[in-house]
Amino acid sequence: MANKRDLKKFIRNTCGALASEIIIARVVFPAISREEVNDIVAQIAALQCTTLAKVGIVFDKAPGEYESAAAYRKERRQYFATAFNALVDEFDKAVEAVVKRMNSALPEDVRAEIKATISE
């Protein structure tokens, strides 16, 4: 990500899209359990809140600790790149878990109906 603002937008948009997909699926296919949908939406909301809280990453070293400003900038840039990549990887794994749970919430007859629609 280019900066924290873009990362936060990415997290919000992804979580919003996931929540809307499961809610739309519940409307289209009433066989999906309302309680399961509510639990999944709550899990998505918790994922968004915890991930956004982790975005506030701070580089804890002062420029005076380095021999040059260029060395400080390089170290700082590398620190943020590593931290953001780790955060995005963790977020991706959590999103995969949510998607698997969303798929498991679909009853077998609904899955068969979707597969039949896709293969037409």
C-alpha positions in Angstrom: 0.0 0.0 0.0 1.2 3.5 -0.7 0.2 4.9 2.7 -2.0 4.3 5.8 -5.0 6.0 4.3 -5.0 3.6 1.3 -4.6 0.6 3.5 -7.5 1.7 5.7 -9.7 2.2 2.6 -8.7 -1.3 1.3 -9.6 -2.9 4.7 -13.0 -1.0 4.9 -13.9 -1.8 1.3 -13.0 -5.5 1.6 -14.9 -6.0 4.8 -17.9 -4.0 3.4 -17.9 -6.2 0.3 -17.8 -9.4 2.3 -20.6 -8.3 4.6 -22.8 -7.2 1.7 -22.2 -10.5 -0.2 -23.4 -12.6 2.7 -26.4 -10.4 3.3 -27.4 -10.5 -0.3 -26.9 -14.3 -0.3 -29.3 -14.5 2.7 -31.9 -12.4 0.8 -31.6 -14.4 -2.4 -31.5 -17.8 -0.7 -33.7 -17.8 2.4 -32.5 -21.3 3.3 -29.3 -19.8 4.7 -29.5 -19.5 8.5 -30.2 -16.0 9.7 -28.1 -16.7 12.9 -25.2 -17.9 10.8 -25.3 -14.7 8.7 -25.4 -12.5 11.8 -22.4 -14.4 13.2 -20.5 -14.0 10.0 -21.3 -10.2 9.8 -20.2 -9.8 13.4 -16.9 -11.7 12.6 -16.3 -9.4 9.6 -17.0 -6.3 11.8 -14.6 -7.5 14.4 -12.0 -8.2 11.7 -12.3 -4.7 10.4 -12.0 -3.1 13.8 -9.0 -5.1 14.9 -7.2 -4.7 11.6 -7.8 -0.9 11.5 -6.5 -0.7 15.1 -3.3 -2.4 14.0 -2.7 0.1 11.1 -1.4 2.8 13.5 2.2 1.6 13.2 4.9 3.9 14.5 8.6 3.9 13.8 10.1 4.2 17.3 13.6 5.5 16.4 14.8 9.1 16.1 16.8 10.4 13.2 19.7 11.3 15.5 20.4 7.6 16.1 21.6 7.2 12.5 24.8 8.5 10.8 22.8 10.1 8.0 19.3 11.2 7.1 19.4 8.8 4.1 20.1 5.8 6.4 17.2 6.9 8.7 14.8 7.1 5.7 16.0 3.8 4.4 15.5 2.0 7.7 12.2 3.7 8.3 10.9 2.8 4.8 12.0 -0.8 5.3 10.3 -1.0 8.7 7.0 0.3 7.4 7.1 -2.0 4.3 7.7 -5.0 6.5 5.0 -4.1 9.0 2.4 -3.3 6.3 3.1 -6.5 4.4 2.8 -8.6 7.6 -0.5 -6.8 8.4 -1.9 -7.4 4.9 -0.8 -11.1 5.0 -2.6 -11.5 8.4 -5.7 -9.7 7.0 -5.7 -12.0 3.9 -5.6 -15.1 6.1 -8.5 -13.8 8.1 -10.5 -13.0 5.0 -9.9 -16.5 3.6 -11.3 -17.9 6.9 -14.4 -15.7 6.6 -14.9 -16.7 3.0 -14.7 -20.4 3.9 -17.2 -19.8 6.7 -19.5 -18.0 4.2 -19.3 -20.9 1.8 -20.0 -23.4 4.5 -23.1 -21.4 5.5 -24.7 -22.2 2.2 -26.9 -25.3 2.3 -26.0 -28.1 -0.2 -29.2 -27.5 -2.3 -28.2 -23.8 -2.7 -24.7 -24.8 -3.8 -26.2 -27.2 -6.3 -28.5 -24.5 -7.6 -25.6 -22.0 -8.0 -23.4 -24.6 -9.8 -26.3 -25.4 -12.1 -26.8 -21.7 -12.9 -23.1 -21.2 -13.6 -22.8 -24.2 -15.9 -25.6 -23.1 -18.1 
